[in-house]
Amino acid sequence: NVEYMFYLNGETDPLMHPHLKFLTLLYLAECKDLCPTGKYQALHEIKGGQFFFRGSHELPLARLAGKFGKDADAFYKKGVSLGGIKAPYGDMSILLYPFPKIPLVYIFWKEDDEFPARITLLFDETAEKHLLLEGLWGTAFFTTNIFMLDIPPIKGKGK
């Protein structure tokens, strides 16, 4: 286990952002006795997701993709530094477990001469049984923002 500092909206909390603390409690309260299947679905495939993950709930995936541009190796290294493992999709993909029963797959498509870089986010098909859309959004939002941070793990913490 590694402890990270979160810098969101100009706030610094060496332990955890208050909204992330709430999200963790929500997960612990709502999580079912159901393990991930390893079958993944896009945001729009989650019941209600085609409308929910838009507008004010749009995730900053384009900004994350732009951070890495053509550098799939940097994307991989960042994902591994967060405890992720390589997954077999796109130009590079990372499987992360922000919560034990809610894996996320970030699929990175490198920028090329015709298209900008892009990232597709997938949830395990069981995710919506553990958290409502708002909780899934919060999980994806915080994980995506942590992925964008340029801070290393705090050494010696969380052991």
Order of alpha helices (4+ residues) and beta strands (2+ residues): beta-beta-alpha-beta-alpha-alpha-alpha-beta-beta-beta-beta-alpha-alpha
